[in-house]
């Protein structure tokens, strides 16, 4: 296995799925979101499948597909189950036995509870994955970005760097400086996210990724 990259964000709805799709396209990698919470409007896996070049990437099924759009530990509780990291790890081993590159998308941020005792960050550690942080530029994102970076450092995660998206004010380089993690790329704001957009951004990002992997 050459590249296992875990995509996490500074919070919910910051662009992780779009970033994951671009990375999967750029690296000709498979995509996997082990825990999906809420799917009344479709799953992230379904969205990514619609955005990727079918011949180059496989979208793997979720280990847990929870109906409730809430923290996974609550969604699992509502269905009378418990999210088991060992079960996720078993699926991970099966996937990676035949896959060269894999992009894993987490649920929300690092401190999202997966069950009553374990969080997304515990899954990152269990899978021994390198991390790319996704930050969306909005009022308050400096604070959320730097808190995420601090948690990564406290837990000795292997962080490759930042992917920023959207536009609010120009403070990406300040987040890079204060966090100590490099900038990999910026995804421009776009009203239309489709396969052509993903392919174009993947082409731009591919060269930058060489320096980080």
C-alpha positions in Angstrom: 0.0 0.0 0.0 1.6 3.2 -1.1 -0.7 6.0 0.0 -3.5 6.0 2.6 -4.7 9.5 3.3 -7.3 10.4 5.8 -9.3 13.6 5.0 -10.6 15.4 8.0 -11.9 18.9 8.4 -12.0 21.8 10.9 -15.8 21.0 11.3 -18.9 20.0 9.4 -19.6 21.2 5.9 -16.2 22.6 5.1 -15.6 20.8 1.8 -14.1 17.5 2.8 -16.0 15.5 0.2 -15.0 17.8 -2.7 -11.4 17.8 -1.5 -11.5 14.0 -1.2 -12.9 13.6 -4.8 -10.2 15.9 -6.2 -7.5 13.9 -4.4 -8.9 10.6 -5.5 -9.0 11.8 -9.1 -5.5 13.3 -8.9 -3.9 10.1 -7.4 -6.2 7.7 -9.3 -7.1 6.5 -5.8 -10.1 4.6 -4.4 -12.4 6.4 -2.1 -13.9 5.2 1.2 -16.1 6.9 3.8 -16.4 4.3 6.6 -19.1 6.1 8.6 -21.9 8.0 6.9 -24.3 9.8 9.1 -27.5 10.8 7.3 -28.4 10.0 3.7 -31.9 11.4 3.0 -30.3 13.6 0.4 -27.8 11.0 -0.8 -24.5 9.8 0.6 -21.1 11.3 0.2 -20.0 8.1 -1.5 -22.7 8.5 -4.1 -21.7 12.1 -4.7 -18.0 11.2 -5.1 -18.9 8.3 -7.5 -20.7 10.8 -9.7 -17.7 13.1 -9.8 -14.8 10.7 -10.5 -13.6 9.1 -13.7 -15.1 5.6 -13.3 -12.1 3.7 -14.9 -9.6 5.0 -12.4 -11.2 4.9 -9.0 -13.5 2.6 -7.0 -15.9 3.9 -4.4 -16.1 1.4 -1.5 -19.2 0.9 0.5 -19.5 2.3 4.0 -19.0 0.1 7.1 -21.7 2.1 8.8 -24.5 3.9 7.0 -26.6 5.6 9.6 -30.0 7.2 8.9 -29.8 10.1 11.3 -28.0 13.2 10.3 -26.3 13.6 13.6 -23.1 12.7 15.4 -22.4 9.1 14.5 -22.6 7.9 18.2 -26.1 9.3 18.4 -27.1 7.9 15.0 -25.8 4.5 15.9 -27.6 4.6 19.3 -30.9 5.4 17.5 -30.5 2.2 15.5 -29.5 0.1 18.5 -26.0 -0.5 17.4 -22.5 0.7 18.4 -19.9 1.9 15.9 -17.0 -0.6 16.3 -13.6 0.6 15.2 -12.3 -3.0 15.0 -15.0 -3.7 12.4 -13.9 -0.6 10.4 -10.3 -1.7 10.7 -11.2 -5.1 9.3 -12.9 -3.5 6.3 -9.8 -1.3 5.9 -7.5 -4.3 5.8 -9.7 -6.0 3.2 -9.8 -2.9 1.0 -6.1 -2.1 1.2 -5.0 -5.6 0.4 -5.8 -4.9 -3.3 -5.6 -1.1 -3.5 -2.6 1.0 -4.3 -4.0 4.4 -3.2 -6.9 5.1 -0.8 -8.6 8.3 0.2 -10.5 8.0 3.4 -13.1 10.6 4.4 -13.9 11.1 8.0 -17.2 12.2 9.6 -17.0 15.9 10.6 -13.9 16.8 12.5 -11.3 14.9 14.6 -13.3 15.1 17.8 -16.6 13.8 16.4 -17.6 10.9 18.6 -18.0 7.6 16.8 -19.2 5.8 19.9 -19.4 6.6 23.6 -15.6 6.2 24.1 -13.9 6.8 20.8 -13.6 9.6 18.3 -12.6 10.1 14.7 -9.1 10.8 15.9 -9.0 7.3 17.4 -9.9 5.9 14.0 -7.1 7.8 12.3 -4.6 6.3 14.8 -6.0 2.8 14.4 -5.6 2.9 10.7 -2.2 4.6 11.0 -3.1 7.0 8.2 -1.5 10.2 7.1 -3.8 13.2 7.4 -4.8 16.1 5.2 -6.7 18.9 6.9 -9.5 20.7 5.1 -10.3 24.3 6.1 -13.1 26.4 4.6 -12.5 30.1 4.7 -15.2 31.7 6.9 -15.5 34.0 9.9 -14.2 31.9 12.7 -12.2 29.4 10.7 -8.8 30.7 12.0 -9.8 29.6 15.5 -11.3 26.2 14.3 -8.2 25.6 12.1 -5.7 26.3 14.8 -7.6 24.2 17.4 -7.6 21.3 14.9 -3.9 21.7 14.3 -3.3 21.7 18.1 -5.2 18.5 18.5 -3.1 16.9 15.7 0.1 17.9 17.4 -1.0 16.7 20.8 -1.8 13.3 19.3 1.3 13.1 17.1 -0.7 12.7 13.9 1.3 12.7 10.6 -0.3 15.7 8.9 0.7 16.3 5.3 -0.8 19.8 5.2 -3.8 21.9 4.5 -6.3 22.1 1.6 -8.3 25.4 1.8 -11.5 26.1 -0.1 -14.0 28.9 -0.6 -13.0 32.6 -0.1 -13.7 35.0 2.7 -10.6 36.9 3.6 -7.0 36.2 2.7 -5.6 34.5 5.8 -4.6 31.1 4.5 -0.9 31.8 4.8 -1.4 33.0 8.4 -3.0 29.7 9.3 -0.1 27.9 7.7 2.4 30.0 9.7 0.6 29.7 13.0 -0.2 26.0 12.7 3.2 24.9 11.3 1.5 22.7 8.7 2.1 23.5 5.0 -0.4 24.5 2.4 -1.0 21.8 -0.3 -3.6 23.6 -2.4 -6.6 26.0 -2.5 -9.8 25.0 -4.1 -11.5 28.0 -5.7 -15.1 28.9 -4.9 -17.5 27.5 -7.6 -21.2 27.6 -8.0 -21.1 24.3 -10.0 -19.3 21.3 -8.6 -19.3 18.6 -11.3 -16.9 16.0 -12.8 -15.3 18.6 -15.1 -14.5 20.8 -12.1 -13.1 17.9 -10.2 -10.9 16.8 -13.1 -9.6 20.3 -13.7 -8.7 20.8 -10.0 -7.1 17.4 -9.9 -4.9 18.3 -12.8 -3.8 21.4 -10.9 -3.3 19.6 -7.6 -1.5 16.6 -8.9 1.9 18.2 -9.3 1.6 19.8 -5.8 0.9 16.5 -4.2 4.2 15.0 -5.4 6.0 17.2 -2.9 3.9 16.0 0.0 3.5 12.2 -0.5 
